[in-house]
């Protein structure tokens, strides 16, 4: 493993395609399930960038993040299934709320896209639509 790298600062959204390819390769070549997580804040929300920074600080070495815009980020969680990814996100957002009590429930919408060894290749457009349109559920 160790193929995915943590990315500081704002990233070029074109990097999403590269990371999607790497996640698909992990699923096909190494039979590892991974989950792509879309995080969306509300336009102009001052807390959302802080939430993303908090999540980044908790990522494992093999995980990665791409910050698409100020209000949209995509996480790549390797070697986890969707249920585990949901547990991780619940724990991280809960930890954020504990450390910053003024934010009792972080204002984040979350979408998940699981990539398994049997998942057919999905286009970047399909993944983003499932993360930010049909698959998003406010936390």
C-alpha positions in Angstrom: 0.0 0.0 0.0 1.2 3.5 0.6 0.2 4.6 -2.9 -2.1 7.4 -1.8 -0.6 10.6 -0.3 -2.1 13.2 2.0 -2.3 16.5 0.1 -1.8 19.8 1.9 -3.7 23.0 0.9 -6.0 23.3 -2.1 -5.5 20.7 -4.7 -6.1 20.7 -8.4 -9.5 19.0 -9.0 -7.9 17.1 -11.9 -6.1 15.0 -9.3 -9.4 13.3 -8.5 -9.2 11.3 -11.7 -5.8 10.0 -10.8 -6.8 9.1 -7.2 -10.0 7.3 -8.5 -7.7 5.3 -10.8 -5.5 4.3 -7.9 -8.5 3.3 -5.7 -9.8 1.2 -8.6 -6.3 -0.4 -9.0 -6.2 -1.2 -5.3 -9.6 -2.9 -5.6 -8.7 -4.9 -8.7 -5.0 -5.7 -8.1 -5.0 -6.0 -4.3 -8.6 -7.0 -3.7 -9.0 -4.0 -1.3 -12.3 -2.3 -0.7 -12.0 1.5 -0.4 -14.5 4.3 0.1 -14.6 7.7 -1.5 -16.2 10.2 0.8 -17.6 13.6 -0.3 -17.8 16.3 2.3 -19.9 19.4 1.5 -20.3 22.5 3.5 -22.7 25.3 3.0 -21.6 28.3 0.9 -19.8 30.9 3.0 -19.7 28.6 6.1 -16.6 29.6 8.1 -16.5 26.3 10.1 -16.3 23.9 7.2 -12.7 24.5 6.3 -11.8 23.9 10.0 -13.7 20.6 9.9 -11.7 19.6 6.8 -8.4 20.5 8.5 -9.5 18.5 11.5 -10.3 15.4 9.4 -7.0 15.8 7.4 -5.1 15.7 10.7 -6.7 12.4 11.6 -6.1 10.6 8.2 -3.9 7.6 8.0 -0.8 7.6 5.7 -2.6 5.6 3.1 -5.6 7.9 2.9 -5.9 11.1 0.9 -7.9 14.2 0.4 -8.6 16.5 -2.5 -10.0 19.9 -1.7 -12.1 20.8 -4.7 -13.4 24.2 -3.5 -13.8 25.9 -0.2 -17.1 24.0 0.4 -16.3 20.7 -1.2 -13.7 18.0 -0.4 -13.2 14.4 -1.3 -11.6 11.8 1.0 -10.1 8.5 -0.2 -10.2 6.0 2.7 -8.3 2.8 1.8 -8.9 -0.7 3.0 -12.3 0.0 4.6 -15.9 -0.7 3.6 -18.8 1.8 3.7 -19.9 0.8 7.2 -16.4 1.4 8.5 -16.1 4.7 6.6 -19.4 5.9 8.1 -18.1 4.9 11.6 -14.9 6.8 11.0 -16.7 9.9 9.8 -19.1 9.8 12.7 -16.2 9.5 15.1 -14.3 12.3 13.5 -17.2 14.7 13.4 -18.1 13.8 17.0 -14.5 14.5 18.1 -14.7 17.8 16.3 -17.9 18.7 18.1 -16.3 17.8 21.5 -13.2 19.9 20.9 -15.3 22.8 19.6 -18.5 22.8 21.7 -19.9 25.9 20.0 -20.4 23.6 17.0 -22.7 21.0 18.5 -23.4 19.4 15.2 -20.9 20.1 12.4 -22.7 21.5 9.3 -21.5 18.9 6.8 -23.3 16.8 4.1 -21.6 13.5 3.5 -21.8 11.2 0.5 -20.2 7.8 0.1 -19.0 5.7 -2.9 -17.6 2.3 -2.1 -15.1 0.7 -4.5 -14.9 -3.1 -4.2 -13.1 -5.7 -6.2 -16.4 -6.4 -8.0 -17.3 -2.7 -8.6 -17.3 -1.9 -12.3 -15.2 1.1 -13.2 -17.1 4.3 -12.6 -16.5 7.6 -14.3 -15.4 10.6 -12.2 -18.7 12.2 -13.1 -20.7 9.2 -11.7 -18.7 9.3 -8.5 -19.1 13.0 -8.0 -22.8 12.8 -8.6 -23.2 10.1 -6.1 -21.1 12.0 -3.5 -22.7 15.4 -3.9 -26.1 15.0 -5.4 -27.9 11.7 -4.9 -25.7 10.1 -2.2 -25.3 13.0 0.1 -26.9 12.9 3.5 -26.6 15.7 6.0 -24.9 14.7 9.1 
